[in-house]
Amino acid sequence: DIYCGICHGEKGDGQGYLYAKPDAKYPSAPKNFLLDEMVTAGEGRYYFAVMYGKNVMGGYADKLSYEERWQVIHYIRSLQEKEKK
């Protein structure tokens, strides 16, 4: 929720307040982690994006430790599990 939720939303649906609020200035839609393509994506796809960034999202290699990166990935997976049951 600290780094990801502001863009990707608390549910991981890509509707964070920096993008979804009426006067938001975010240049493109953040990835919706609840899409089937993201549910079936491998952990490497997530890890690479967290480390190096993707599209307009910057990397978090200097902000998150190795352990924290994996905690983020596990958290995303828990959001997917909750949504998809």
Order of alpha helices (4+ residues) and beta strands (2+ residues): alpha-alpha-alpha-alpha-beta-beta-alpha
